[in-house]
């Protein structure tokens, strides 16, 4: 008698919660072994989803994670991972002066990229969701774009079958979805002394998740009113992994 085999793909860096940190990782592993018998691990080193340029940025974010011990079963080695996709544009970091000016830059990017295929506006810090849900409403009311705003996992049903349109949502709700282009916004300032290590891990995980939704192009939007670009993004620019562009200076 041969029982069915279960294949489960996991990437702990995409977990925005603390469910896979420390002791919880060991508990999860024990539960799988106790209930499913023999477990074999395989590390996949070929990426088919996104371009080499996006992969290099994702690797950079991966190495910025605080040094939590996730346990041997959750360690991820990206050094040998390669993308088989064609080269694409280097991810862009677009810095504006204010929130309103950054919204203008996002609107312009939606216009630029909308015809190329499915798009997402991924909001890293869910505490900024209200602002970007209002932006989603404005984009929809323009009549130029098909916009879907998602505020929970239940809202994504059916989105995977659309060939075109803009999906706006918190990064954690976009897990499992794939887009031609991803606009990333709502990345908080992580340089403050008040930001705990756990909070930094959570934000980096959500940034990692947002970037990994894109197939061809990534644009990250920051503004001085929100504290400017986080160190992880500044370092990516200095390493040539992102192109820095000056966004709008004011709403006018």
N, C-alpha and C positions, 0 to 999 in steps of 0.2 A: 504494500500500500504506500503510495507516494502522496504526501500532503502538498498543498499549494505553497509556493514560496512568496514571501513578502519582500518587496524591494522598497526601501525608504531612503530618500535623498535628504541629507541634512547639511546645513551650514549654520553653525552657532553664531556667526557674526551677523546674521540677519535677524537675530532675536532681539526685539526692542525691549523686552522685559528682562528680568534677572533670572528667568526660569532655567537657564543653562549655565549659570555662574556657580562655580565652587561646588558645594555639597550637592546641589540640585542635579548637577551633571552626573555624579556618581549614582544618585537615586534613580535617575532616568535610565542609566545603563543597566542597573540591577533589575529594574522592572522589566526591561526588554528581555534580558537573559532568563529571568524566572518564568516568564509567560510564553516565550517563543522558542526556547531551546537554543540550538546552535546558531550563533550569529557570526557572520563573516564581514569584515570591513574592507572596502575597496575605495581607494582615493582616485578620483577622476581628475585628470590633468589637462584635458582638452575642453576649451570653451567654444561653444557654437553660437551663443546668443549675441555677444557684443564684439565690437572692434578691438584690435590690439591697443588703441589709444585709451579707450574706456577701461580696459583691463588694467593698464598700468596705473591709472588713477585709483582704481579699486584696490590694487595691491598697496598703494601708498596709504590709503585710509586704513587698510587692514593692519599695517605695521604701526599705526598711531594708537592702536588700542592700548589702554593701560595694561600692565602686566598681570592680569588675573590668571590664576591657575585654573583652566577649564577642565583639567584632567586629560590624561593621555588619549582617551577616546574622542575628545573634542578638539584636539590640536589640528590646526589647518596650516599646511605649508603651501603657500602660493608661489614659491620661487620657481617651481617646475611647470606651473600652469601657463599654457599658451592659447592664444585665440587663433582659430582657423578662418575667421572672417577677413574680408578685405580691409585695408586701411581706411580710416575715416578721419573726420576733422578732430583736431585736438580739443578736448573739453574746454569750455570758456568760463571765465570768472568775470562777471559783469558787475561793476561797483557803481552805485548811484549815490546821490547826496541824501535823499530822503526816502521814506517809504512810498510816498506818492510818486516820486520820480522812478523808483524801482518798478512800480506797477506799470508805468508807461513802457519801460524796457521789456517787461514780460509780455505786455500786449503786442508790442512790435515783433517779438520773437514768435508769438503765436501766429501772427500774420505771415511771417517768413517761412515757417515750417509746417503750417497746417496742411498744405496740399501734398506734402511728402508721405503722409500716412498717419497712423495713430500717434497721439501725443499724450503726455501726462504732465501735470503741474503737481509735483510732490512736495508737500509741506513737511519739513523735518520736525519742527517744534509744533506739536499739536496745540499748544497754548496760543499760537497765532492763527488758528484755523478760522476764526470769525472773520478776520480781515480778508483772507484769501477766498472764503466762501462768498463774500460780497464782490470780490473781483470776478469770481466765476459767474455770478449773476449778471454783472455788467457785460461780460464777454458774450453770454447767452443772449442778452437783450439787444445786442448789436445786430443780431440777425445774420451775422457772417459765419458763425461757427456753431457746430453741434457740441454742446457742453454738458457733461455729466459730473455733478458734484456728489461725492460719496462721503458719508459721515460714519460709516461702519462697514464691517465685512459683508453684511447682508445686502449692501447696495451694489456689490460688484457682479451679481448674477447677470449673465448675458453680455457683460462688457467685453469678454474675451473673444466674441464673435464679430465685433464691429471692425471694419477695415479702416475707418476714418473717424475722427472726432477727438475732442479734448476731454480728458478725465482729470478732474481736480480733486485731490484728497490728501489726507495725512499719509505720510510715507508708509506707516505700519499697515494701512489698509490696501496698499498696492501690491503686497507680497503675492507672488504667483502670476501677476500680470506682466505683459511685455509690450513695449512701445517702440516705435521707430525713433522718437525723440523724447527726451525727458527734460523739463525745466524744473530746477530744484530751487526752492525758496524756503524762508523761515529757518535758516541756520543760525542759532543763537551764538552769542559771544561766549566762548569757553575759557577766556583768559582770566575771568574774575576769580578771586580767591574764594568766593562763596560757592563756586561750582564744585560739587563733590566728585570723587572718582567714579562713583556709581552713575551719577548724572552724566558725566563725560562719556562713560562707556555707552550709556543709553543713546545719547545724541549721535555718537560716532556710528553706532549700529544702525540707526535710522538713516544717516547719511549714506552709509554703505549700501543699505537696502534700496534707497532712492536711486543711486547711481547705477546699480545693477539691474534696474528695470529697462534701461535703454539699449537699443540695438546699434544705432548709428551715431546719434549726437546727444551731447549733454551740455546744458548751459546752467550755471549756478548764479543766482542773483543775491547780492548783498547790498546794504546801504549803510551810510554813516550814522543815520539816526538809530539804527539797531546795534551799533557798535562796530560796524565794518566787518571785514572778512575774518573768520576764525583762523587760528594758526595753521590748522591742517590744510586749509586752502592756500594760505600765503606760501607755505612751504612747497605745495604742489606747483605753484607758479614758478618759484625759484628753481625747481628741479626740471622745469620745462614740460611738466605733465599737464599744465593748464595754460591757456593764453589769457592774459589779463586785458580787459577792455574797460574803458571809462564809459559809464552809463549816463543817464540824464542827470543834469545838475539841479534841476528844479521842475516843478509841475508844469511851469510855463515853457 
